[in-house]
Amino acid sequence: MSTVRRSAVVLVALAAVTLTACGPGDDGAAAGPEAPSATPSKPVTPTGAPTAAPTGTPTKAPTSTPAKPPAPSKPASPSVDPDYDVFPCSTFDLTFTATLAEPTTSSYLLKITNKGSKPCRALGHPVVTFGDLDGHAVERGPAPGIEDAIRLAPGQSAYAGLMGGLKDGKGTTVPSIAMTMTTDSDLEQKPLKASTPGLYVSPGKNSVTAWMTNAEDALSL
């Protein structure tokens, strides 16, 4: 073999060796740089949606109409006092008499009678004057208050005892007396007169009781 041909064979052999040494050592070398092993996992999206609020119309509470409060009871009518409008008796309501009861003491029984159509009350003591003499008879004994005063229905009477006093030579005899009623007001009254023949009036000794329902009580006081 010629020298030139031998050299060419050697060169080919060397080239083959060189290519073998520089080539990839395994199959992966041919694929180039190693790629990432896996695509990063995406965050997991919850598959179940949050529990939704109930979509149905909520049940309403019972709407029963509240019971109406009971109607307030009417206040009981106050009991009416049958005497609430009974006024004191005045001389316009009465008739008047005086009857001799005891000559020694010049005691007379005074009597009034309701001549009207409505009841009235005989208050306190009668106001008695003696003829033309000044002053009036002294009140003898207590008298009930207005609420307890005698109630005179039409036709009913009340009594008082008048005493002129013993004949001591200091008094005066009068033929008549005049009487007005206690009314606890400024009502002007017309005096009622009664004949009292022989009535002796002793200064400081004469007196008259309060009105009473009984003639005997009026004279015994």
Salt bridges, closest charged atoms under 4 A:
ASP83 OD2 - ARG121 NH2 3.10
ASP83 OD1 - ARG151 NE 2.39
GLU139 OE1 - HIS125 ND1 3.73
